[in-house]
């Protein structure tokens, strides 16, 4: 039998709710909002600023990607990349300021990673973790106005295994 009496929804809880001061509740909520969103309401209007550092696989193209190790030259040469997904595809967009890079660039992908080689310099390599699994075939690349866009079809992983949950007392 479930111990419903342990939940706070009883007569005592109703009395406590009636005795609460609305100003105290408001100040508590405002304090919690300040803790959750340090930038205040202005960061709510700019979601990139509010989620800064919380989504490691998304790098807005307008800013530099986060540098994890400042010591290695290959990470300092990484180009800004934006990765996002739709219901059917995963998109990777990157600014390519020099059209000559397109001739030396090599792009590969696995089911969960994209590998970009030889840009900005020969021998550079950038490994990107994709937000979902993708199919082996069907990827397309399009270069227009200095932006390279990769479109990779998402894979629907229908393989699942049931895990038996047994009760133990």
N, C-alpha and C positions, 0 to 999 in steps of 0.2 A: 504494500500500500504506500502511495506517495505521501510524504509529510507536508500536506498543504498548509498546515498551521504555521510552518516556518516562514512563509511568505509574508511580507509586510502589509498585505492588503486586508486589513481587519479594522475593527472599530477604532483602535488606537491610532492607526495610520490616518483615518479620516479626520480624527480630532486634530492631529498634528497639521494636516493640510489646511484646516480651517483657521488655525492659530498662526499660520505663517504670514509674514509681512511681505507684500508684493515688492517693496523697494529692496529688501534683502535678496529676494529671488532674482531680481533684475541685476543687482550688483554681482551676484554669484555667476550668472550667465555671462555677463560682460567680461568678468575676470577669466572665465573658462575660454571665451572666444579670443581674448588677448593671448592666452597660453597656446591655443591651437593655431592661431594665425598671427604671428608676431608683427607682421606689417600692418595689422588692423584691417579695416574694410577696404583700404586701397589695394591691398594684395589680393582681395577677393575679385576685384575687377580685372586684375592681370594674373591669370592662372599660371603663366610661366614663372612669375616671381613667387607665387605662393607655393608651388610644387618644386622649387629649385632644390636640386639635390635628392629628391625623392624618387625620381624616375631615371635610373641610370642608363636606360636604353634609348632615351629620347634626347636628342641634342638639337635645339633650335638652330636654324641655319644662320640667324643673325648674330649669334654669339659664339664664342669659342667653346669647343667641347671640353668637359672637365678633364683635367690632367691628373692622373693618379700617381705617376712617378715622374717627377720633373727631371730626373737624371738621364733618361735614355733619349737620344736624339730622334728616334723614329716616332715616339709619342708626341714630341714637340712639333713634328711636321704633319700631324694628322689634319685632314680637312674637315670642316664642319659638315655634319650629316644629320638629316632628319629622318627618323624611322617611325612609321605609323601603320596601322592595319585597318582594313574595312571588313565587312562581312565575308568577302570572297578573296581578297588579296592582301599582301604585305607590300608596302611601298617604301622605297629608300630613295631619298632625294639628297643630292650633294651639289654644291657649287663647284663648277670647273671653270676657273677664270681663264685658263689657257687651253685653247682648242687642240693644241699639239699633244696635250696629256691624253686625249682620247686614243691616239695611235699607240701609246706605250702602255696604257692601262689594261690590266687583266682583272676580271671579276669572276669569282666562283661562289657557289653556295652549297651548303649541306642542308639537311632537314631543319636545322635550327640556327645556322650561322651564315653570314655572308663574309667573304674574304675579298678585299680590294688590294691589289698589288700595283707597285710601280708609280704611284702618285703620292705626293707631288714630285718625288725624286725616284730614280731607278733603284729598286731593291727595297723600298718602303713597303710595309704590309700593315693593313688595318683589318682586324677581325671584329665583326659586329654580331652581337647576339640578337636574333630576331624575336619579336614578341609572341610568335606562335609558330607551329610547325608548318612547313611549306612543301609543295610537291616537287618532285625531281625535274619535271619537264613543264614547259609553258612559260618560263620567265621571259620578259621582254624589257628592252632598254630603249630609252628615247632621250636624245640630247636636243635641247632647245633653249635659246637665249641664255646660255651659260650655265644651265642646270641640267644635270643628268638624272633621269628618273628611272628607277628599276621597279618593275611590277612583277611580283612572284605570287602565283596562286597559292592560297592557303590549302593545307591538307586537313581533312577531317579525320581525326584518329578515332575510329570506331572500336578499336580493340580495347576491351576493358576486362578486368578480372574481378570476380566477386571475392570479397574477403569475409570469411566466416567470423562472426562475432558471437562468442559463447559467454554465457553468464557464469561468473565464478563468485562464490560467496565465501 
